[in-house]
Amino acid sequence: MMKRKLLVSAVLSTLYAPFGMADMPVVSVEFTETKAPITTEQLQKAYTESSAIVTYANGKKSIFPLSYNALYSSGEQIGNWKAGTIVDKNGNILQTAQIDEAGTTAQGPFYAHSPDANSLMKQGDNIFLVTHLEYDTEAPNVNPSKPMVSMYGALPMVMNLASIKQNHRNGMLNAFDLKNVDMSGVDGLWIPCAGELTPWNTHIGGEEYEPDARAFQSKPLTAMNLFLDASAQLPPNGANPYKYGMITEVTVSKKGNSEVVKHYAMGRLANELAHVMPDGRTAYKGDDGRDVVLTMFVADKAKDLSKGTIYAAKLQQNDGSNGGQFGIQWIKLGHASDSEINAIVASGIQFSDIFDIASKTEYQANPAAYADYKAVYAYTGTGGKTALEYLKVKAGMDKAAAFLETRRYAAYMGATTEFTKMEGETSNNADKKLYVAMSYVQNSMLAGQNADHPADDIHLDSDPKDLACGIVYESNLKGGQQDTSGNPINSQWVATDMNALLMGAQKPATQTAYGTYDKCDTDKMANPDNLKYSEAMRTLFIGEDSGNHLNNFLWAYNVDTKKSTRIATNRAGAEWTGLQAVDDMNGFAYIMSNIQHPGAADDLSGYKSKIPEFDAFRAGIDQRGVVGYIGGLPAIKVKKTEEHHEHEIDGNDDD
């Protein structure tokens, strides 16, 4: 079946590199600008008007027009399966879903509208694409007289595995077969967010907004009970919150079979993703939410994330202006294996087995009674309420606390938990730089807004309206580092600082010709979320998830020229997700990129009183999620120099 292309601006016959230059190293890649959308039709669509200008080592240049191409949309039949179909542990398609204790029930079948992470991979001669689907947006109520039901976090989620054909003449991709990755062996998948292809060619991604185990100790985890067919039961028969909020790794065979493991040893957070460094051992984890923590995992062995050490970052602010400059120290939280932590979970452990807890009111009424408790202010996860609390780890429970209550334990140990909306992470391996997206810089990151936080490690003093548009931070990565106890950290890829690299800004009053509904500068990145870096193009790709831009943009930031260019615009309300920079797959390059939750009611609610004929405007947006890519590029070959060298996996990366 011919796939519908959202917009094609490329003449595919021009795709090949000029004669004799197919293997010529590339010196630089520059992108031309896609202008901000103006017309109603433009606001409702996803497209690119950009081209890539490729300069080769012999000094010649070629221009390649880009195109955005859809592989499939939510609910679309691909082979024998419909994309994004939600199932239970036995593979049965969910037909209804009771989503709360009040009995609200949605009518299925359900097709998730929020494709997130992509990993395009070759296995032998075959090409596969693993894609997370994060959530469904809304569904009809079983009672047709009642309004649509918001479905965020209300269903078990899914990964799709697509088989891909590549046109060897023009590079076009086609999904010809699709199936769900079987999650029954790991008790299902909870709100999967971003992800990436590991250096050893597996897919890895995060489960976001982990369930607050304190809250779900006394109420059922409804979404995952739907997967387990456990009705409204609590553990041990119902879903255990400590099985969710993990890093998930998927291995795909040459025949398209998949195996799944959850890495309990990497800790439990609101995992945006785990970004693995080229040593195959060191990984950084984005922790989404407000009042969250930055963690680093160092595996014992390369290409094996099943055992290792977790560290949490302690920041020291050196400058609070222009987004801030910080030093980083690393606090060791613990060392464990997947099997160790999985056994603790299987034992039936609950939150109350790990911590003694007192509220702020209880502590203030009798401080002496809680003298050995520590003040903690950190995001608690889905279902909980973030507030100052006083904790004491029970005897023998430090390991359980470190790996199952990672953020709370990090705060307990003195780590910084003032980050707000920490999202994607990626790295420039040649220059040994880590990039971290802070989508919204607000609240506890601002000077004078620390509230009940026991510490005040971050106190930025720029204009809050600018900071609310987000920041991409850059860190230098080094070896020879020690943790706060003076013990060596066994990695050559340790972040030693964090400095603002790119900042959004409030919309200037003079910017009136376009971006009518934007609060942040339409010509600057706003609220960065997904990040991916291309070593060959020397380019950081930034996908927005902004409530301050009606249309989210995809940006290309060249780390050498320091130029940031808008290269695509999304449907109103949609987020750019699933970024992956594929520099060379059989002679072609791709920027994998998805359209997530387009036109969703929650994402457009703030514009209802501003956009004329809003209901008609929203109805004109195709609200299906789309898995796709930006094509039009030939393979980009890395030009190796002494300055821009590659780092390979080293199984003996000991300091």
C-alpha positions as CSV (number, residue, x, y, z in Angstrom):
1,M,0.0,0.0,0.0
2,M,1.3,3.4,-0.9
3,K,2.1,5.5,2.2
4,R,0.7,9.0,2.3
5,K,3.5,11.6,2.4
6,L,2.7,14.6,4.5
7,L,4.6,16.9,2.3
8,V,7.3,16.4,-0.3
9,S,9.6,19.3,-1.1
10,A,12.4,17.2,-2.6
11,V,13.0,16.2,-6.2
12,L,14.2,12.7,-5.4
13,S,16.2,12.3,-8.6
14,T,18.7,14.8,-7.2
15,L,19.3,12.7,-4.1
16,Y,22.5,11.1,-5.1
17,A,25.8,12.8,-4.4
18,P,27.6,14.1,-7.5
19,F,29.5,11.6,-9.6
20,G,32.7,10.5,-7.9
21,M,31.7,12.0,-4.5
22,A,29.6,9.3,-2.9
23,D,32.5,8.2,-0.7
24,M,34.0,11.7,-0.4
25,P,34.3,12.8,3.3
26,V,32.0,15.7,4.3
27,V,33.6,18.9,5.7
28,S,30.3,20.5,6.8
29,V,26.5,20.4,6.5
30,E,24.5,23.6,6.6
31,F,20.7,23.8,6.6
32,T,18.5,26.5,5.0
33,E,15.5,27.8,7.0
34,T,11.9,26.7,7.0
35,K,9.9,29.8,7.6
36,A,7.4,30.0,10.4
37,P,3.8,29.0,9.3
38,I,1.3,31.8,8.7
39,T,-1.8,30.5,7.0
40,T,-4.3,28.2,8.6
41,E,-3.4,25.4,6.3
42,Q,0.3,25.8,7.3
43,L,-0.6,25.8,11.0
44,Q,-2.4,22.5,10.6
45,K,0.3,20.6,8.8
46,A,3.8,19.2,9.3
47,Y,6.3,20.1,6.7
48,T,9.9,21.2,5.8
49,E,11.0,23.8,3.3
50,S,14.6,23.3,4.1
51,S,17.6,22.1,2.1
52,A,21.0,20.7,3.2
53,I,24.1,22.3,1.8
54,V,26.8,19.7,1.9
55,T,30.4,20.8,1.5
56,Y,32.8,18.0,0.6
57,A,36.5,17.6,1.3
58,N,37.4,18.6,-2.2
59,G,35.7,22.0,-1.7
60,K,32.6,21.2,-3.9
61,K,29.1,21.8,-2.6
62,S,25.8,20.1,-3.3
63,I,22.3,21.2,-2.3
64,F,19.8,18.5,-1.2
65,P,16.1,19.5,-0.7
66,L,14.5,17.8,2.3
67,S,11.1,16.2,2.6
68,Y,9.0,14.9,5.6
69,N,7.7,11.4,5.0
70,A,5.2,9.3,6.9
71,L,5.9,5.7,7.5
72,Y,2.6,5.0,9.2
73,S,-0.1,6.7,11.4
74,S,-1.8,5.6,14.6
75,G,-4.4,2.9,13.8
76,E,-3.2,2.4,10.2
77,Q,-3.1,-1.2,9.0
78,I,0.5,-2.3,8.3
79,G,0.6,-5.9,7.2
80,N,-1.6,-7.9,9.7
81,W,-1.6,-5.3,12.5
82,K,-2.8,-1.8,13.2
83,A,-0.2,0.6,14.5
84,G,-0.4,1.5,18.2
85,T,-2.9,-1.2,19.1
86,I,-3.2,-1.6,22.9
87,V,-3.4,-5.2,24.2
88,D,-3.3,-7.1,27.4
89,K,-0.6,-9.6,28.5
90,N,-2.2,-12.3,26.3
91,G,-2.2,-10.2,23.2
92,N,-5.9,-9.5,23.3
93,I,-7.0,-6.1,22.0
94,L,-8.5,-4.0,24.8
95,Q,-12.1,-3.1,23.9
96,T,-13.0,-1.0,27.0
97,A,-11.0,0.5,29.8
98,Q,-12.2,1.6,33.2
99,I,-9.8,4.4,34.0
100,D,-10.5,5.4,37.5
101,E,-12.2,4.3,40.8
102,A,-15.2,6.4,40.0
103,G,-16.0,3.9,37.2
104,T,-15.3,6.2,34.2
105,T,-15.0,3.8,31.2
106,A,-13.6,4.5,27.8
107,Q,-14.6,2.7,24.6
108,G,-11.9,1.0,22.5
109,P,-10.3,-0.4,20.7
110,F,-7.4,2.0,21.5
111,Y,-4.6,3.1,19.2
112,A,-2.0,5.2,20.9
113,H,-1.6,8.7,19.3
114,S,1.7,9.5,20.8
115,P,4.6,7.8,19.0
116,D,7.8,8.7,20.7
117,A,11.2,7.1,20.5
118,N,12.6,5.6,17.2
119,S,15.5,3.2,16.7
120,L,16.1,2.5,13.0
121,M,18.5,-0.4,12.9
122,K,20.0,-2.9,10.6
123,Q,20.1,-6.6,11.6
124,G,22.0,-8.5,8.9
125,D,20.5,-7.4,5.6
126,N,17.2,-6.4,7.2
127,I,16.1,-3.0,8.5
128,F,13.8,-2.7,11.5
129,L,12.3,0.2,13.4
130,V,11.4,0.0,17.1
131,T,9.0,2.8,18.2
132,H,7.6,3.7,21.6
133,L,4.1,4.9,21.8
134,E,3.7,7.0,24.9
135,Y,0.0,7.4,25.5
136,D,-3.4,7.7,23.9
137,T,-4.9,11.2,23.9
138,E,-8.7,10.7,24.3
139,A,-11.4,8.1,23.6
140,P,-15.2,8.0,23.5
141,N,-17.0,7.4,26.8
142,V,-19.0,4.1,26.7
143,N,-21.9,6.3,27.6
144,P,-22.4,8.3,24.3
145,S,-24.2,11.1,26.2
146,K,-20.9,11.9,28.1
147,P,-17.9,13.8,26.8
148,M,-14.7,12.3,25.5
149,V,-12.4,10.7,28.1
150,S,-8.8,11.9,28.6
151,M,-6.6,8.9,28.3
152,Y,-3.2,10.1,29.4
153,G,-1.6,7.4,31.7
154,A,-4.9,5.4,31.7
155,L,-3.7,2.5,29.5
156,P,-0.8,0.1,29.3
157,M,1.4,1.1,26.5
158,V,3.1,-0.5,23.6
159,M,6.2,-0.7,21.4
160,N,5.8,-1.4,17.7
161,L,8.4,-3.3,15.7
162,A,8.2,-2.4,12.0
163,S,9.9,-4.2,9.1
164,I,11.3,-1.6,6.7
165,K,12.1,-1.7,3.0
166,Q,14.5,0.9,1.6
167,N,14.4,2.0,-2.0
168,H,18.0,1.7,-3.1
169,R,17.5,4.3,-5.9
170,N,16.2,7.2,-3.9
171,G,16.4,6.1,-0.2
172,M,12.7,6.2,0.4
173,L,11.6,4.0,3.4
174,N,8.4,1.9,3.5
175,A,7.0,0.0,6.5
176,F,5.6,-3.3,5.1
177,D,5.0,-5.3,8.3
178,L,4.4,-4.3,11.9
179,K,3.7,-6.0,15.2
180,N,3.8,-5.2,18.9
181,V,6.9,-6.1,20.9
182,D,5.7,-8.6,23.5
183,M,5.8,-7.0,27.0
184,S,4.2,-9.9,28.9
185,G,7.6,-11.0,30.3
186,V,8.2,-7.7,32.0
187,D,4.6,-7.2,33.2
188,G,3.8,-4.5,30.6
189,L,5.0,-1.1,29.6
190,W,4.3,2.1,31.5
191,I,4.3,5.5,29.7
192,P,7.4,4.9,27.5
193,C,9.1,8.1,26.5
194,A,12.3,8.8,24.6
195,G,14.9,6.3,23.6
196,E,17.8,5.6,21.3
197,L,19.9,3.0,19.5
198,T,22.7,1.8,21.7
199,P,26.3,1.5,20.5
200,W,25.7,-2.3,20.3
201,N,22.6,-2.0,18.1
202,T,19.8,-2.6,20.6
203,H,16.9,-0.2,21.4
204,I,16.8,1.4,24.8
205,G,14.2,3.7,26.3
206,G,12.6,5.0,29.5
207,E,9.3,4.6,31.3
208,E,8.3,8.1,32.3
209,Y,6.6,9.5,35.4
210,E,7.0,6.4,37.5
211,P,4.0,5.5,39.7
212,D,4.4,6.9,43.3
213,A,4.7,3.6,45.3
214,R,3.6,5.4,48.4
215,A,0.3,6.4,46.8
216,F,-0.2,3.0,45.0
217,Q,0.4,1.1,48.2
218,S,-3.2,1.6,49.1
219,K,-4.9,2.0,45.7
220,P,-4.7,-0.1,42.5
221,L,-2.5,0.9,39.6
222,T,-5.4,0.8,37.2
223,A,-3.6,1.1,33.8
224,M,-1.3,-1.8,34.4
225,N,-4.0,-3.9,35.9
226,L,-5.6,-3.6,32.5
227,F,-2.6,-5.2,31.0
228,L,-2.4,-8.0,33.7
229,D,-6.2,-8.5,33.6
230,A,-6.1,-8.0,37.3
231,S,-9.2,-5.9,37.7
232,A,-8.9,-3.5,40.7
233,Q,-6.5,-5.6,42.7
234,L,-3.5,-4.5,44.8
235,P,-0.2,-6.4,44.8
236,P,0.6,-9.3,44.9
237,N,-2.2,-10.1,42.5
238,G,-2.4,-6.6,41.0
239,A,0.2,-4.4,39.3
240,N,3.2,-3.6,41.5
241,P,4.3,0.1,41.1
242,Y,8.0,-1.0,41.6
243,K,7.9,-2.8,38.3
244,Y,7.5,0.5,36.4
245,G,9.6,3.5,35.9
246,M,12.5,1.5,34.5
247,I,14.9,1.6,31.6
248,T,13.8,-1.0,28.9
249,E,16.1,-2.6,26.4
250,V,14.9,-4.4,23.3
251,T,17.1,-6.8,21.3
252,V,15.9,-7.6,17.7
253,S,17.2,-10.6,15.8
254,K,17.9,-10.8,12.0
255,K,14.5,-12.5,11.6
256,G,12.6,-9.8,13.5
257,N,12.2,-11.6,16.8
258,S,12.5,-9.4,19.9
259,E,13.6,-9.9,23.5
260,V,12.9,-7.4,26.3
261,V,14.5,-6.7,29.6
262,K,13.9,-4.0,32.2
263,H,17.1,-2.8,33.8
264,Y,16.3,-2.5,37.5
265,A,20.0,-1.8,38.2
266,M,19.8,1.5,36.4
267,G,17.4,3.0,39.0
268,R,13.7,4.0,39.0
269,L,12.8,7.6,37.9
270,A,10.6,9.5,35.5
271,N,13.0,8.2,32.8
272,E,13.0,10.3,29.7
273,L,15.7,8.0,28.3
274,A,19.1,6.5,29.1
275,H,21.7,8.0,26.8
276,V,24.6,5.6,26.5
277,M,28.1,6.9,25.9
278,P,30.4,5.3,23.3
279,D,32.2,3.3,26.0
280,G,29.1,1.2,26.2
281,R,29.1,1.5,30.0
282,T,28.3,5.1,31.0
283,A,24.7,6.3,30.7
284,Y,22.9,9.6,31.6
285,K,19.2,9.6,32.5
286,G,16.9,12.5,31.9
287,D,14.3,12.7,34.8
288,D,11.2,14.4,33.6
289,G,9.0,16.4,35.9
290,R,9.6,19.2,38.4
291,D,12.0,18.8,41.4
292,V,13.9,16.0,39.7
293,V,17.5,14.7,39.7
294,L,20.3,14.1,37.2
295,T,21.7,10.6,37.4
296,M,24.6,8.7,35.9
297,F,24.9,4.9,35.6
298,V,28.3,3.2,35.1
299,A,28.0,-0.5,34.1
300,D,30.5,-3.0,35.2
301,K,31.0,-4.3,31.7
302,A,30.6,-2.7,28.2
303,K,27.4,-3.5,26.3
304,D,25.9,-5.0,29.5
305,L,23.6,-2.6,31.5
306,S,22.4,-5.4,33.9
307,K,24.9,-4.5,36.7
308,G,26.6,-1.3,37.8
309,T,26.7,1.8,39.9
310,I,24.2,4.8,40.2
311,Y,25.4,8.3,40.9
312,A,23.4,11.5,41.5
313,A,24.5,15.0,40.6
314,K,25.2,17.7,43.2
315,L,25.5,21.1,41.5
316,Q,27.5,24.1,42.6
317,Q,26.3,27.3,40.9
318,N,29.2,29.5,39.6
319,D,27.0,32.0,37.7
320,G,23.3,32.6,37.8
321,S,23.0,34.8,34.7
322,N,22.3,33.8,31.1
323,G,21.0,30.3,32.1
324,G,23.7,29.6,34.6
325,Q,27.1,27.9,34.9
326,F,27.6,25.0,37.4
327,G,30.2,22.6,38.6
328,I,29.0,19.0,39.2
329,Q,30.0,16.5,41.9
330,W,28.7,13.0,41.9
331,I,27.2,11.2,44.9
332,K,27.3,7.4,44.8
333,L,23.9,5.9,45.5
334,G,24.7,2.3,45.2
335,H,25.8,-0.7,43.2
336,A,23.5,-3.6,42.2
337,S,22.4,-6.0,39.5
338,D,19.1,-6.4,37.8
339,S,18.6,-9.8,39.4
340,E,19.3,-8.4,42.9
341,I,16.7,-5.6,42.6
342,N,14.2,-7.7,40.7
343,A,14.4,-10.2,43.7
344,I,13.6,-7.4,46.1
345,V,10.6,-6.4,44.1
346,A,9.4,-10.0,43.8
347,S,9.6,-10.3,47.6
348,G,6.6,-7.9,47.8
349,I,8.4,-4.9,49.2
350,Q,6.4,-1.7,49.7
351,F,7.2,1.9,50.3
352,S,6.5,1.6,54.0
353,D,9.1,-1.2,54.2
354,I,11.8,1.2,52.9
355,F,11.2,4.5,54.6
356,D,9.8,5.9,57.8
357,I,8.2,9.2,56.9
358,A,6.9,12.4,58.6
359,S,5.1,15.4,57.1
360,K,6.3,18.9,57.5
361,T,3.5,19.5,60.1
362,E,4.5,16.5,62.1
363,Y,8.1,17.4,62.1
364,Q,7.6,21.0,63.1
365,A,5.3,20.0,65.9
366,N,8.0,17.8,67.5
367,P,11.5,18.1,65.9
368,A,13.1,16.1,68.6
369,A,11.1,13.0,67.7
370,Y,12.5,13.1,64.2
371,A,16.0,14.1,64.9
372,D,17.5,11.3,62.7
373,Y,15.2,12.1,59.7
374,K,16.3,14.1,56.7
375,A,14.4,16.8,54.9
376,V,13.5,15.8,51.3
377,Y,11.8,17.8,48.6
378,A,11.5,15.9,45.3
379,Y,8.9,14.9,42.7
380,T,7.2,11.7,43.9
381,G,5.8,10.3,40.6
382,T,2.4,9.7,39.2
383,G,-0.4,9.7,41.8
384,G,1.6,11.5,44.5
385,K,1.9,15.0,45.7
386,T,5.3,16.7,45.8
387,A,5.8,18.3,49.2
388,L,8.5,18.7,51.9
389,E,8.7,15.4,53.8
390,Y,11.1,14.0,56.3
391,L,12.5,10.5,55.6
392,K,14.5,7.9,57.4
393,V,15.7,4.8,55.6
394,K,14.9,1.7,57.5
395,A,17.7,-0.6,58.6
396,G,19.0,-2.7,55.7
397,M,17.0,-0.8,53.1
398,D,19.6,1.5,51.5
399,K,19.9,-0.7,48.4
400,A,16.1,-0.9,47.9
401,A,15.9,2.9,48.4
402,A,18.7,3.7,45.9
403,F,17.3,1.6,43.1
404,L,13.5,1.7,43.7
405,E,13.1,5.2,45.2
406,T,16.1,6.7,43.3
407,R,15.0,10.3,43.3
408,R,13.9,10.4,47.0
409,Y,17.1,8.6,48.0
410,A,19.3,11.0,45.9
411,A,17.7,13.9,47.7
412,Y,18.2,12.1,51.0
413,M,21.9,11.8,50.2
414,G,22.2,15.5,49.4
415,A,21.9,15.5,45.6
416,T,20.3,18.4,43.7
417,T,16.6,17.9,43.1
418,E,15.7,21.4,41.8
419,F,15.7,20.7,38.1
420,T,12.4,21.4,36.3
421,K,11.3,19.4,33.2
422,M,14.6,17.7,32.5
423,E,14.1,16.0,29.1
424,G,16.3,14.6,26.4
425,E,20.0,14.0,26.5
426,T,22.6,13.3,23.8
427,S,26.3,13.6,23.3
428,N,28.9,14.9,20.9
429,N,31.4,12.2,21.2
430,A,34.2,13.7,19.2
431,D,34.3,16.7,21.5
432,K,33.3,14.8,24.6
433,K,30.2,17.0,25.3
434,L,26.9,16.0,26.9
435,Y,23.7,18.0,26.0
436,V,20.7,18.1,28.3
437,A,17.4,19.7,27.6
438,M,15.6,21.6,30.4
439,S,12.3,22.2,28.7
440,Y,10.8,24.7,31.2
441,V,13.1,26.4,33.6
442,Q,10.8,27.5,36.4
443,N,10.0,27.4,40.1
444,S,12.9,25.9,42.2
445,M,15.5,26.7,39.5
446,L,14.8,30.5,39.9
447,A,16.4,32.8,42.5
448,G,14.0,33.3,45.4
449,Q,11.7,30.5,44.3
450,N,13.3,27.6,46.3
451,A,10.2,27.2,48.5
452,D,10.6,24.2,50.9
453,H,13.7,22.8,49.3
454,P,16.3,22.0,52.0
455,A,19.1,23.2,49.7
456,D,19.3,26.0,47.1
457,D,21.8,24.7,44.6
458,I,20.2,26.4,41.6
459,H,19.1,30.1,41.8
460,L,19.1,31.6,38.3
461,D,18.5,35.3,38.0
462,S,17.6,35.9,34.3
463,D,14.1,37.1,33.4
464,P,11.6,34.3,34.3
465,K,9.7,34.9,31.0
466,D,12.9,34.0,29.1
467,L,13.8,31.0,31.3
468,A,10.2,29.6,30.9
469,C,11.1,29.1,27.2
470,G,13.8,26.5,28.1
471,I,17.5,25.9,27.9
472,V,19.8,23.3,26.4
473,Y,22.8,22.8,28.7
474,E,26.2,21.5,27.7
475,S,28.6,19.5,29.9
476,N,32.3,18.6,29.5
477,L,33.0,14.9,29.8
478,K,36.3,13.7,31.4
479,G,38.0,10.8,33.0
480,G,39.9,10.5,36.3
481,Q,37.0,11.8,38.4
482,Q,36.1,10.9,42.0
483,D,32.8,10.8,43.8
484,T,32.0,12.9,46.8
485,S,33.5,10.2,49.1
486,G,36.8,10.4,47.2
487,N,36.4,7.1,45.4
488,P,37.3,6.8,41.7
489,I,34.5,6.8,39.1
490,N,35.3,4.1,36.6
491,S,34.5,6.0,33.5
492,Q,36.2,8.3,31.0
493,W,32.8,10.0,30.3
494,V,31.9,11.8,33.5
495,A,30.2,15.2,33.3
496,T,32.1,17.8,35.3
497,D,30.0,20.9,34.7
498,M,26.8,22.2,33.2
499,N,26.6,25.4,31.3
500,A,23.8,27.0,29.3
501,L,24.4,26.5,25.6
502,L,21.1,27.6,24.0
503,M,18.3,29.6,25.6
504,G,14.8,30.4,24.5
505,A,13.4,33.9,25.0
506,Q,10.1,35.6,25.4
507,K,8.4,36.8,22.2
508,P,9.5,40.4,21.3
509,A,6.8,42.9,20.8
510,T,8.0,43.8,17.4
511,Q,7.5,40.2,16.1
512,T,4.0,40.5,14.7
513,A,4.2,39.1,11.1
514,Y,4.1,35.5,12.2
515,G,3.8,33.4,15.4
516,T,0.6,35.3,16.3
517,Y,-0.2,32.9,19.2
518,D,3.3,32.3,20.5
519,K,4.5,33.4,23.9
520,C,8.2,32.6,23.2
521,D,10.2,34.1,20.3
522,T,9.1,32.3,17.2
523,D,12.6,32.6,15.7
524,K,14.3,30.8,18.6
525,M,14.1,27.4,20.1
526,A,11.4,27.1,22.8
527,N,10.9,24.4,25.3
528,P,13.4,21.8,24.0
529,D,12.6,18.2,24.6
530,N,14.0,15.6,22.2
531,L,17.7,15.9,21.4
532,K,19.9,13.9,19.0
533,Y,23.3,14.7,17.7
534,S,24.9,13.8,14.4
535,E,28.6,13.2,14.6
536,A,29.0,13.4,10.8
537,M,26.9,16.5,10.4
538,R,28.3,18.1,13.5
539,T,24.7,19.1,14.2
540,L,22.5,19.0,17.3
541,F,18.9,18.3,16.4
542,I,16.3,19.8,18.8
543,G,12.7,18.9,18.9
544,E,10.3,21.2,20.7
545,D,7.4,20.2,23.1
546,S,6.2,23.7,23.8
547,G,3.1,25.3,25.2
548,N,4.6,28.6,24.1
549,H,4.8,27.8,20.4
550,L,1.5,26.9,18.8
551,N,3.5,24.9,16.2
552,N,6.5,23.1,17.5
553,F,9.6,23.4,15.5
554,L,12.6,21.1,14.7
555,W,15.9,22.9,14.9
556,A,19.4,22.1,13.6
557,Y,22.2,23.7,15.7
558,N,25.7,23.5,14.2
559,V,28.2,23.2,17.0
560,D,31.0,24.8,14.9
561,T,29.2,27.8,13.4
562,K,26.9,28.1,16.5
563,K,24.1,28.7,14.1
564,S,20.6,27.5,15.0
565,T,18.2,26.9,12.0
566,R,14.5,26.0,12.0
567,I,14.2,23.0,9.6
568,A,10.6,21.8,10.1
569,T,7.3,22.8,11.6
570,N,4.7,20.5,13.1
571,R,0.9,20.3,13.2
572,A,-0.6,22.6,15.8
573,G,-0.3,21.1,19.2
574,A,2.0,18.3,18.1
575,E,5.4,17.5,19.6
576,W,8.5,16.5,17.6
577,T,9.5,13.2,19.0
578,G,11.5,10.1,17.9
579,L,14.6,12.0,16.8
580,Q,17.4,9.8,15.5
581,A,20.2,11.0,13.3
582,V,21.1,8.2,10.9
583,D,24.2,9.3,9.1
584,D,24.6,6.4,6.8
585,M,22.2,3.5,6.1
586,N,23.1,1.9,2.7
587,G,24.2,5.2,1.2
588,F,21.5,7.5,2.6
589,A,21.0,9.6,5.7
590,Y,17.8,10.2,7.7
591,I,16.5,12.3,10.5
592,M,13.9,10.1,12.2
593,S,11.1,12.3,13.6
594,N,7.5,11.7,14.7
595,I,4.4,13.7,15.0
596,Q,3.0,13.2,18.5
597,H,-0.5,14.1,19.8
598,P,-1.4,16.5,17.0
599,G,-4.4,18.6,17.7
600,A,-4.9,17.0,21.1
601,A,-7.5,18.8,23.3
602,D,-5.2,19.1,26.3
603,D,-2.4,20.7,24.2
604,L,-4.6,23.2,22.4
605,S,-6.9,24.1,25.4
606,G,-4.9,27.3,26.0
607,Y,-5.7,28.6,22.5
608,K,-9.4,28.0,22.5
609,S,-10.3,31.6,23.2
610,K,-7.6,33.0,20.9
611,I,-7.9,31.2,17.6
612,P,-11.0,32.3,15.5
613,E,-13.4,29.4,14.8
614,F,-11.3,27.2,17.1
615,D,-13.4,24.0,16.7
616,A,-13.2,24.2,12.9
617,F,-9.5,24.8,13.2
618,R,-8.9,21.8,15.4
619,A,-11.1,19.6,13.2
620,G,-8.8,20.5,10.3
621,I,-5.9,18.8,12.0
622,D,-5.3,15.1,11.4
623,Q,-5.1,14.0,15.1
624,R,-3.4,10.7,14.4
625,G,0.2,10.3,15.6
626,V,2.7,9.8,12.8
627,V,5.9,7.8,12.7
628,G,8.1,9.3,10.0
629,Y,11.4,10.8,8.9
630,I,13.1,13.7,7.1
631,G,14.7,12.4,4.0
632,G,16.5,13.8,1.0
633,L,20.1,13.4,2.2
634,P,22.8,11.1,0.9
635,A,25.0,9.3,3.4
636,I,27.2,11.8,5.3
637,K,30.7,10.4,5.7
638,V,32.7,11.5,8.8
639,K,35.8,13.5,8.0
640,K,38.3,12.2,10.6
641,T,40.8,14.7,12.1
642,E,42.9,14.8,15.2
643,E,40.4,17.3,16.7
644,H,37.2,15.4,15.7
645,H,38.2,11.8,16.5
646,E,35.8,9.0,17.1
647,H,35.6,7.0,20.3
648,E,34.7,3.3,20.1
649,I,33.4,0.9,22.7
650,D,36.2,-0.3,24.9
651,G,35.4,-3.2,27.1
652,N,38.4,-2.5,29.3
653,D,37.7,1.2,30.0
654,D,39.1,1.1,33.5
655,D,40.8,4.1,35.0
